[in-house]
Amino acid sequence: EVQLVESGGGLVQAGGSLRLSCAASGFSLNDSAIGWFRQAPGKVREGLSCISRSDGRAFYTESVKGRFATSTDYAKNIVYLQMNNLKPEDTAVYFCSRRPTRACRFRRHSGQEWYSPKVDTGSWGQGIQVTVSS
């Protein structure tokens, strides 16, 4: 019943932008934190961003903070990931995920709070390819 479908990926030149969409169904976006993740070939799955539903805060990992931003359109049941200043190392399959809690898991480092999710929990979309050319 729970379904997450990513869209908006594709090929973009370095320095360009893309906006990914995660269409959610079978549940209310108010019930769960939604995270964005990516996985490149030969690398582990990496958490990128999360919106907490308990306090509305957004969390990011260091590699994308300042370049990526996540937001929610509750009326459309869509969570977005706006990606700016894309780099070739951003090339990966991108996933959205319904997290098992309303809050986001994070770690405090260098005086800031960074997204630090478990990657073996939650519900997942099938992923969408993002390729950034040099």
C-alpha positions as CSV (number, residue, x, y, z in Angstrom):
1,E,0.0,0.0,0.0
2,V,2.8,2.4,0.8
3,Q,4.4,3.6,-2.4
4,L,7.2,6.0,-3.2
5,V,8.0,7.0,-6.8
6,E,10.9,9.1,-7.8
7,S,11.0,11.3,-10.9
8,G,12.9,14.2,-12.4
9,G,16.3,12.6,-12.8
10,G,18.3,12.5,-16.0
11,L,21.5,13.9,-17.5
12,V,22.8,17.3,-16.6
13,Q,26.0,19.2,-17.1
14,A,28.3,20.0,-14.2
15,G,27.1,23.2,-12.5
16,G,23.5,22.6,-13.5
17,S,20.4,21.9,-11.5
18,L,17.7,19.2,-11.2
19,R,14.7,18.9,-9.0
20,L,13.7,15.4,-8.0
21,S,10.2,14.5,-6.9
22,C,9.0,11.8,-4.6
23,A,5.3,11.0,-5.0
24,A,4.0,9.4,-1.9
25,S,0.8,7.3,-1.6
26,G,-0.7,5.0,1.0
27,F,0.2,7.2,3.9
28,S,0.2,10.8,5.1
29,L,3.4,12.8,4.8
30,N,2.7,14.2,8.2
31,D,3.2,10.7,9.7
32,S,6.8,10.1,8.8
33,A,10.1,11.8,8.2
34,I,11.1,11.6,4.5
35,G,14.7,11.2,3.5
36,W,16.7,11.3,0.3
37,F,19.5,8.9,-0.3
38,R,21.9,8.0,-3.1
39,Q,24.1,5.1,-4.1
40,A,26.8,5.1,-6.7
41,P,28.3,1.9,-8.1
42,G,30.7,0.3,-5.7
43,K,29.8,2.7,-2.9
44,V,27.5,2.4,0.1
45,R,24.1,4.1,0.3
46,E,24.4,7.6,1.6
47,G,21.8,9.7,3.3
48,L,21.5,13.2,1.9
49,S,18.6,15.0,3.5
50,C,15.6,14.5,5.8
51,I,12.6,16.5,6.8
52,S,11.4,16.0,10.3
53,R,7.7,15.9,10.9
54,S,8.0,16.4,14.6
55,D,9.4,19.9,14.4
56,G,9.7,20.6,10.6
57,R,13.5,20.8,10.6
58,A,15.5,19.8,7.6
59,F,18.9,18.0,8.0
60,Y,21.6,17.5,5.4
61,T,24.9,15.6,5.1
62,E,28.0,17.7,4.6
63,S,28.6,16.7,1.0
64,V,25.3,18.4,-0.1
65,K,24.5,21.1,2.4
66,G,24.4,24.5,0.7
67,R,23.7,22.8,-2.7
68,F,20.7,20.6,-2.1
69,A,17.4,21.5,-0.4
70,T,14.4,19.4,0.4
71,S,10.8,20.5,0.7
72,T,7.3,19.2,1.0
73,D,4.1,19.9,-1.0
74,Y,1.5,18.4,1.4
75,A,-1.4,19.2,-1.0
76,K,0.2,17.1,-3.8
77,N,1.8,14.5,-1.5
78,I,5.2,15.2,-3.0
79,V,8.6,15.7,-1.4
80,Y,11.2,17.5,-3.5
81,L,15.0,17.5,-3.6
82,Q,16.3,20.6,-5.3
83,M,19.9,19.9,-6.5
84,N,22.0,22.9,-7.5
85,N,25.6,23.2,-8.6
86,L,25.8,19.6,-9.5
87,K,29.1,17.8,-9.7
88,P,30.2,14.7,-11.5
89,E,30.6,13.0,-8.1
90,D,26.8,13.5,-7.6
91,T,26.2,10.8,-10.2
92,A,24.2,8.0,-8.6
93,V,20.8,6.4,-8.2
94,Y,18.7,8.6,-6.0
95,F,16.1,7.2,-3.6
96,C,13.4,8.7,-1.4
97,S,12.5,6.8,1.8
98,R,9.8,6.9,4.4
99,R,11.6,6.8,7.7
100,P,10.4,4.7,10.6
101,T,9.9,7.8,12.8
102,R,8.6,11.3,12.5
103,A,12.0,12.7,13.5
104,C,15.2,12.5,11.6
105,R,18.3,10.8,13.0
106,F,21.3,13.1,13.2
107,R,24.8,13.5,14.7
108,R,26.4,16.7,16.1
109,H,29.8,17.4,14.6
110,S,31.7,20.7,14.4
111,G,28.9,22.5,16.1
112,Q,26.3,21.5,13.6
113,E,23.7,18.8,13.2
114,W,24.1,16.5,10.3
115,Y,21.8,13.9,8.8
116,S,23.0,10.4,9.9
117,P,20.4,7.8,9.0
118,K,20.4,4.0,9.2
119,V,20.2,2.7,5.7
120,D,18.6,-0.7,6.5
121,T,15.3,0.7,7.7
122,G,12.2,2.4,6.3
123,S,10.3,2.1,3.0
124,W,11.9,2.9,-0.3
125,G,11.2,4.0,-3.8
126,Q,12.9,2.2,-6.7
127,G,15.3,4.9,-7.3
128,I,16.1,7.2,-10.3
129,Q,19.3,7.8,-12.1
130,V,21.1,11.2,-12.0
131,T,24.1,11.6,-14.2
132,V,26.2,14.7,-14.1
133,S,28.6,15.1,-17.0
134,S,31.9,17.0,-16.9
